């Protein structure tokens, strides 16, 4: 795999959430607080070509050499469009994308519900955090009183954790006193087809704010290296043209016929 270095009024088309930018002494992050983030670590070399090659072989009488010959960039994009229109998405599974993610344990519980993926998570059984590390929800950060309560509770939980360790309690048991906001780090790998499903569910306005923020960061990363594969990836209102949330719908799908999906370059 290649390694990379590098709601009032009508709903808007550009839906990518922005990081909380609250300023002031009460809202400023401490060294203990992390922001949820996702970064592409590696991916299948030429992922779009890998998908188009697999698709072309399905409909060709020839062998590999003949299938590869003449597979231009334009033909690759055309094959991907045809696969999407036909709902023939199994060739998308030949392209894989690996991410490094930081966030809360609450986010991890949601992320790992997406089962067609591989996860390697920093263990709290073998790795005891030296200092408190946690995620602060934006609605908590924006209010001085809420933030004070939140930070005090986190400090108390981590103090109890280290006290239990000092009393000989194993880390695998002491960690039980820590809440869902405690930080975690992981590496995960998805194929392109599974990512489309992930984006359809987790880019939706009804998704919890942290997993939604992670999903949009992941979508931005994969669009950078495989724009043709993910040009229509996003919430159901964008990718399917209708909402799948029933009576819980935010109503955005009713405006997209007029507004249009968010351009790939903006999100």
C-alpha positions as a LaTeX table, in Angstrom:
\begin{tabular}{lrrr}
\hline
Residue & $x$ (\AA) & $y$ (\AA) & $z$ (\AA) \\
\hline
Unk1 & 0.00 & 0.00 & 0.00 \\
Unk2 & 1.17 & 3.52 & $-0.76$ \\
Unk3 & 1.97 & 5.74 & 2.22 \\
Unk4 & 0.80 & 9.35 & 2.28 \\
Unk5 & 2.84 & 12.22 & 3.78 \\
Unk6 & 1.00 & 14.60 & 3.38 \\
Unk7 & $-30.34$ & 24.93 & 11.21 \\
Unk8 & $-32.62$ & 27.84 & 10.61 \\
Unk9 & $-33.71$ & 28.56 & 7.04 \\
Unk10 & $-33.05$ & 26.32 & 4.06 \\
Unk11 & $-30.26$ & 23.82 & 4.77 \\
Unk12 & $-27.06$ & 24.72 & 2.97 \\
Unk13 & $-25.41$ & 22.41 & 0.44 \\
Unk14 & $-22.00$ & 22.63 & 2.09 \\
Unk15 & $-22.47$ & 20.37 & 5.09 \\
Unk16 & $-18.95$ & 19.71 & 6.36 \\
Unk17 & $-18.84$ & 20.58 & 10.09 \\
Unk18 & $-16.11$ & 22.91 & 11.26 \\
Unk19 & $-14.09$ & 22.47 & 14.43 \\
Unk20 & $-15.33$ & 24.44 & 17.41 \\
Unk21 & $-13.54$ & 27.77 & 17.35 \\
Unk22 & $-14.60$ & 29.20 & 20.73 \\
Unk23 & $-12.04$ & 31.59 & 22.17 \\
Unk24 & $-11.53$ & 33.07 & 25.62 \\
Unk25 & $-9.87$ & 31.63 & 28.70 \\
Unk26 & $-12.75$ & 29.32 & 29.55 \\
Unk27 & $-13.01$ & 27.87 & 26.03 \\
Unk28 & $-9.33$ & 27.48 & 25.27 \\
Unk29 & $-8.03$ & 23.92 & 25.23 \\
Unk30 & $-5.73$ & 22.61 & 27.93 \\
Unk31 & $-2.95$ & 20.11 & 27.11 \\
Unk32 & $-5.28$ & 17.39 & 28.35 \\
Unk33 & $-7.95$ & 18.04 & 25.72 \\
Unk34 & $-7.76$ & 16.60 & 22.21 \\
Unk35 & $-9.79$ & 17.40 & 19.12 \\
Unk36 & $-11.22$ & 14.48 & 17.14 \\
Unk37 & $-9.21$ & 13.95 & 13.97 \\
Unk38 & $-8.71$ & 11.49 & 11.13 \\
Unk39 & $-5.75$ & 11.24 & 8.76 \\
Unk40 & $-5.17$ & 8.96 & 5.78 \\
Unk41 & $-2.05$ & 6.89 & 6.45 \\
Unk42 & $-1.88$ & 4.62 & 3.40 \\
Unk43 & $-4.00$ & 3.29 & 0.57 \\
Unk44 & $-4.06$ & 0.95 & $-2.40$ \\
Unk45 & $-1.74$ & 2.34 & $-5.08$ \\
Unk46 & $-3.82$ & 3.97 & $-7.84$ \\
Unk47 & $-7.09$ & 2.99 & $-6.17$ \\
Unk48 & $-9.28$ & 4.11 & $-9.07$ \\
Unk49 & $-7.25$ & 2.04 & $-11.53$ \\
Unk50 & $-7.49$ & $-0.99$ & $-9.24$ \\
Unk51 & $-11.29$ & $-0.72$ & $-9.24$ \\
Unk52 & $-11.57$ & $-0.11$ & $-12.99$ \\
Unk53 & $-9.21$ & $-3.00$ & $-13.77$ \\
Unk54 & $-11.31$ & $-5.40$ & $-11.71$ \\
Unk55 & $-14.51$ & $-4.14$ & $-13.32$ \\
Unk56 & $-13.11$ & $-4.34$ & $-16.85$ \\
Unk57 & $-12.00$ & $-7.93$ & $-16.29$ \\
Unk58 & $-15.58$ & $-8.87$ & $-15.38$ \\
Unk59 & $-16.73$ & $-7.94$ & $-18.88$ \\
Unk60 & $-13.66$ & $-8.96$ & $-20.90$ \\
Unk61 & $-12.74$ & $-12.21$ & $-22.66$ \\
Unk62 & $-9.06$ & $-11.28$ & $-22.39$ \\
Unk63 & $-6.44$ & $-11.86$ & $-19.71$ \\
Unk64 & $-4.74$ & $-9.37$ & $-17.42$ \\
Unk65 & $-2.27$ & $-7.93$ & $-19.95$ \\
Unk66 & $-5.02$ & $-7.07$ & $-22.41$ \\
Unk67 & $-7.25$ & $-5.68$ & $-19.69$ \\
Unk68 & $-4.53$ & $-3.37$ & $-18.39$ \\
Unk69 & $-3.49$ & $-2.20$ & $-21.86$ \\
Unk70 & $-5.25$ & 0.94 & $-22.89$ \\
Unk71 & $-6.93$ & 1.57 & $-19.56$ \\
Unk72 & $-6.78$ & 5.35 & $-19.76$ \\
Unk73 & $-7.74$ & 7.85 & $-17.09$ \\
Unk74 & $-10.91$ & 8.67 & $-19.02$ \\
Unk75 & $-11.85$ & 5.00 & $-19.35$ \\
Unk76 & $-11.17$ & 4.47 & $-15.66$ \\
Unk77 & $-13.54$ & 7.28 & $-14.72$ \\
Unk78 & $-16.14$ & 5.96 & $-17.17$ \\
Unk79 & $-16.01$ & 2.46 & $-15.67$ \\
Unk80 & $-16.42$ & 3.84 & $-12.16$ \\
Unk81 & $-19.46$ & 5.88 & $-13.23$ \\
Unk82 & $-21.04$ & 2.85 & $-14.90$ \\
Unk83 & $-20.45$ & 0.67 & $-11.84$ \\
Unk84 & $-22.09$ & 3.26 & $-9.61$ \\
Unk85 & $-25.11$ & 3.66 & $-11.90$ \\
Unk86 & $-25.56$ & $-0.12$ & $-12.17$ \\
Unk87 & $-25.14$ & $-0.69$ & $-8.45$ \\
Unk88 & $-22.29$ & $-3.10$ & $-9.26$ \\
Unk89 & $-20.08$ & $-2.06$ & $-6.36$ \\
Unk90 & $-18.10$ & $-5.23$ & $-5.61$ \\
Unk91 & $-15.10$ & $-3.91$ & $-7.63$ \\
Unk92 & $-14.94$ & $-0.98$ & $-5.17$ \\
Unk93 & $-13.83$ & $-3.49$ & $-2.55$ \\
Unk94 & $-10.43$ & $-3.84$ & $-4.26$ \\
Unk95 & $-9.39$ & $-0.35$ & $-3.06$ \\
Unk96 & $-8.47$ & $-0.03$ & 0.62 \\
Unk97 & $-7.77$ & 3.04 & 2.76 \\
Unk98 & $-6.04$ & 3.09 & 6.15 \\
Unk99 & $-6.62$ & 5.91 & 8.66 \\
Unk100 & $-5.14$ & 7.09 & 11.93 \\
Unk101 & $-7.91$ & 8.42 & 14.19 \\
Unk102 & $-7.98$ & 10.19 & 17.54 \\
Unk103 & $-11.17$ & 10.79 & 19.48 \\
Unk104 & $-13.24$ & 9.63 & 22.43 \\
Unk105 & $-14.27$ & 6.16 & 23.51 \\
Unk106 & $-17.85$ & 7.24 & 22.71 \\
Unk107 & $-16.76$ & 7.79 & 19.10 \\
Unk108 & $-14.96$ & 4.43 & 19.06 \\
Unk109 & $-18.14$ & 2.60 & 20.09 \\
Unk110 & $-19.93$ & 4.08 & 17.07 \\
Unk111 & $-17.07$ & 3.61 & 14.62 \\
Unk112 & $-16.65$ & $-0.10$ & 15.35 \\
Unk113 & $-20.31$ & $-0.75$ & 14.54 \\
Unk114 & $-19.13$ & $-0.57$ & 10.93 \\
Unk115 & $-18.10$ & $-4.20$ & 10.71 \\
Unk116 & $-16.59$ & $-4.43$ & 7.23 \\
Unk117 & $-13.38$ & $-2.79$ & 8.39 \\
Unk118 & $-10.29$ & $-3.66$ & 10.43 \\
Unk119 & $-9.43$ & $-1.94$ & 13.71 \\
Unk120 & $-6.30$ & $-1.77$ & 15.86 \\
Unk121 & $-6.96$ & 0.28 & 19.01 \\
Unk122 & $-4.52$ & 1.61 & 21.59 \\
Unk123 & $-5.03$ & $-0.72$ & 24.56 \\
Unk124 & $-6.02$ & 0.65 & 27.95 \\
Unk125 & $-5.09$ & $-2.72$ & 29.39 \\
Unk126 & $-1.42$ & $-2.38$ & 28.48 \\
Unk127 & $-1.10$ & 1.40 & 28.07 \\
Unk128 & $-1.85$ & 3.47 & 31.17 \\
Unk129 & $-2.29$ & 7.17 & 30.30 \\
Unk130 & 0.25 & 9.29 & 32.15 \\
Unk131 & $-2.01$ & 12.34 & 32.25 \\
Unk132 & $-5.69$ & 12.95 & 31.62 \\
Unk133 & $-6.59$ & 13.05 & 27.92 \\
Unk134 & $-10.17$ & 13.54 & 26.83 \\
Unk135 & $-12.52$ & 15.10 & 24.28 \\
Unk136 & $-14.71$ & 18.08 & 25.19 \\
Unk137 & $-18.06$ & 18.40 & 23.37 \\
Unk138 & $-18.58$ & 21.81 & 21.67 \\
Unk139 & $-21.78$ & 22.53 & 23.64 \\
Unk140 & $-19.80$ & 22.03 & 26.84 \\
Unk141 & $-16.86$ & 24.15 & 25.71 \\
Unk142 & $-19.06$ & 27.12 & 24.80 \\
Unk143 & $-20.37$ & 27.54 & 28.36 \\
Unk144 & $-17.97$ & 28.42 & 31.16 \\
Unk145 & $-20.00$ & 26.74 & 33.91 \\
Unk146 & $-20.51$ & 23.52 & 31.93 \\
Unk147 & $-16.83$ & 23.39 & 31.03 \\
Unk148 & $-15.76$ & 23.81 & 34.66 \\
Unk149 & $-18.00$ & 20.90 & 35.72 \\
Unk150 & $-16.77$ & 18.73 & 32.85 \\
Unk151 & $-13.08$ & 19.35 & 33.53 \\
Unk152 & $-13.50$ & 18.81 & 37.27 \\
Unk153 & $-15.22$ & 15.47 & 36.67 \\
Unk154 & $-12.49$ & 14.36 & 34.27 \\
Unk155 & $-9.77$ & 15.34 & 36.75 \\
Unk156 & $-11.58$ & 13.43 & 39.50 \\
Unk157 & $-11.98$ & 10.31 & 37.34 \\
Unk158 & $-8.31$ & 10.27 & 36.34 \\
Unk159 & $-7.24$ & 10.90 & 39.95 \\
Unk160 & $-9.28$ & 7.85 & 41.02 \\
Unk161 & $-7.76$ & 5.84 & 38.16 \\
Unk162 & $-4.17$ & 6.58 & 39.22 \\
Unk163 & $-5.06$ & 6.02 & 42.88 \\
Unk164 & $-6.35$ & 2.55 & 42.03 \\
Unk165 & $-3.19$ & 1.79 & 40.04 \\
Unk166 & $-1.07$ & 2.87 & 43.00 \\
Unk167 & $-3.08$ & 0.49 & 45.21 \\
Unk168 & $-2.20$ & $-2.44$ & 42.95 \\
Unk169 & $-5.36$ & $-2.60$ & 40.86 \\
Unk170 & $-4.53$ & $-3.80$ & 37.30 \\
Unk171 & $-4.96$ & $-1.19$ & 34.55 \\
Unk172 & $-7.60$ & $-3.40$ & 32.91 \\
Unk173 & $-9.75$ & $-2.96$ & 36.03 \\
Unk174 & $-8.77$ & 0.58 & 37.05 \\
Unk175 & $-9.84$ & 1.91 & 33.63 \\
Unk176 & $-13.46$ & 1.17 & 34.55 \\
Unk177 & $-13.70$ & 4.49 & 36.42 \\
Unk178 & $-12.95$ & 6.50 & 33.28 \\
Unk179 & $-15.85$ & 7.84 & 31.24 \\
Unk180 & $-16.83$ & 7.78 & 27.58 \\
Unk181 & $-15.02$ & 11.05 & 26.90 \\
Unk182 & $-11.57$ & 9.58 & 27.56 \\
Unk183 & $-9.27$ & 9.78 & 24.54 \\
Unk184 & $-8.39$ & 6.84 & 22.33 \\
Unk185 & $-6.17$ & 6.31 & 19.28 \\
Unk186 & $-6.56$ & 3.73 & 16.57 \\
Unk187 & $-5.71$ & 2.64 & 13.05 \\
Unk188 & $-8.54$ & 1.37 & 10.87 \\
Unk189 & $-8.83$ & 0.15 & 7.29 \\
Unk190 & $-11.91$ & 0.33 & 5.08 \\
Unk191 & $-12.48$ & $-0.65$ & 1.48 \\
Unk192 & $-14.11$ & 1.92 & $-0.80$ \\
Unk193 & $-17.51$ & 0.22 & $-0.81$ \\
Unk194 & $-17.64$ & 0.11 & 2.97 \\
Unk195 & $-16.58$ & 3.76 & 3.12 \\
Unk196 & $-19.56$ & 4.74 & 0.96 \\
Unk197 & $-21.86$ & 3.09 & 3.50 \\
Unk198 & $-20.01$ & 4.76 & 6.36 \\
Unk199 & $-20.29$ & 8.22 & 4.78 \\
Unk200 & $-23.98$ & 7.71 & 4.00 \\
Unk201 & $-24.72$ & 7.09 & 7.68 \\
Unk202 & $-22.16$ & 9.21 & 9.50 \\
Unk203 & $-22.12$ & 12.36 & 7.34 \\
Unk204 & $-25.84$ & 12.70 & 8.00 \\
Unk205 & $-26.96$ & 15.62 & 10.17 \\
Unk206 & $-28.54$ & 13.14 & 12.57 \\
Unk207 & $-25.20$ & 11.49 & 13.31 \\
Unk208 & $-23.55$ & 12.38 & 16.63 \\
Unk209 & $-21.28$ & 15.42 & 16.24 \\
Unk210 & $-17.94$ & 13.66 & 16.85 \\
Unk211 & $-18.38$ & 10.69 & 14.51 \\
Unk212 & $-19.78$ & 13.11 & 11.91 \\
Unk213 & $-16.70$ & 15.30 & 12.19 \\
Unk214 & $-14.48$ & 12.23 & 11.80 \\
Unk215 & $-16.50$ & 11.06 & 8.77 \\
Unk216 & $-16.12$ & 14.38 & 6.95 \\
Unk217 & $-12.38$ & 14.44 & 7.63 \\
Unk218 & $-12.09$ & 10.90 & 6.25 \\
Unk219 & $-14.14$ & 11.85 & 3.19 \\
Unk220 & $-11.90$ & 14.85 & 2.52 \\
Unk221 & $-8.84$ & 12.61 & 2.74 \\
Unk222 & $-10.08$ & 9.94 & 0.32 \\
Unk223 & $-11.40$ & 12.49 & $-2.17$ \\
Unk224 & $-7.90$ & 13.89 & $-2.34$ \\
Unk225 & $-6.43$ & 10.59 & $-3.60$ \\
Unk226 & $-9.46$ & 9.02 & $-5.33$ \\
Unk227 & $-11.92$ & 11.76 & $-6.38$ \\
Unk228 & $-13.74$ & 9.61 & $-8.94$ \\
Unk229 & $-14.45$ & 6.88 & $-6.38$ \\
Unk230 & $-15.93$ & 9.27 & $-3.84$ \\
Unk231 & $-17.41$ & 12.13 & $-5.87$ \\
Unk232 & $-20.95$ & 11.23 & $-4.75$ \\
Unk233 & $-20.06$ & 9.92 & $-1.29$ \\
Unk234 & $-21.94$ & 11.52 & 1.56 \\
Unk235 & $-25.24$ & 11.49 & 3.44 \\
Unk236 & $-28.20$ & 9.75 & 1.83 \\
Unk237 & $-29.70$ & 13.04 & 0.69 \\
Unk238 & $-26.60$ & 13.57 & $-1.48$ \\
Unk239 & $-25.62$ & 10.03 & $-2.44$ \\
Unk240 & $-29.10$ & 8.52 & $-2.90$ \\
Unk241 & $-31.11$ & 11.62 & $-3.65$ \\
Unk242 & $-33.56$ & 11.00 & $-0.81$ \\
Unk243 & $-33.55$ & 10.81 & 2.98 \\
Unk244 & $-33.59$ & 7.49 & 4.81 \\
Unk245 & $-34.37$ & 8.95 & 8.26 \\
Unk246 & $-38.16$ & 8.90 & 7.91 \\
Unk247 & $-39.94$ & 11.19 & 10.36 \\
Unk248 & $-36.59$ & 12.18 & 11.89 \\
Unk249 & $-35.42$ & 13.80 & 8.62 \\
Unk250 & $-33.92$ & 17.29 & 8.86 \\
Unk251 & $-35.57$ & 18.14 & 5.53 \\
Unk252 & $-32.35$ & 18.93 & 3.67 \\
Unk253 & $-33.16$ & 16.48 & 0.86 \\
Unk254 & $-36.06$ & 18.70 & $-0.22$ \\
Unk255 & $-33.67$ & 21.53 & $-1.05$ \\
Unk256 & $-30.92$ & 19.56 & $-2.79$ \\
Unk257 & $-32.76$ & 19.43 & $-6.11$ \\
Unk258 & $-32.43$ & 23.19 & $-6.20$ \\
Unk259 & $-29.16$ & 23.67 & $-4.34$ \\
Unk260 & $-27.26$ & 20.61 & $-5.54$ \\
Unk261 & $-24.79$ & 18.45 & $-3.57$ \\
Unk262 & $-21.78$ & 20.07 & $-2.00$ \\
Unk263 & $-18.92$ & 20.34 & $-4.54$ \\
Unk264 & $-16.11$ & 17.86 & $-3.92$ \\
Unk265 & $-13.55$ & 20.65 & $-3.61$ \\
Unk266 & $-15.44$ & 22.28 & $-0.72$ \\
Unk267 & $-15.84$ & 19.21 & 1.44 \\
\hline
\end{tabular}
